């Protein structure tokens, strides 16, 4: 988040390269009171991606399993970075995710109340 931890991205990238982790970033989701977007905190990941592409040699990539993230791979490494952009690059129409709660309820989208009880 801008003003909170945006200055830590290079450290996160270095750590993930070293540990062979995939880094996945998500914009603040506008859901409920905790998802209220305040201009100071919202980090447009499209702008961050453009900045990173100026400093690192990334190529487009994909991850098995699909999902809403758009991935880049750092050339010469196995490092991938994914960007989940519900605000700056709306993806809901193409989302293929479902969520199953611990009580057996199936949710098609986090922000809606419609559900199917499978128990």
Secondary structure, DSSP 8 states (H G I E B T S, - for coil): -TTTTGGGHHHHHHHHHHHT--EEEE-----TGGG---TTT---HHHHHHHHHHHS-EEEE--TT--S-EEEEETTSS-EEEEE-TTTS--GGG----EE-TTSEEES-TT---EEE--
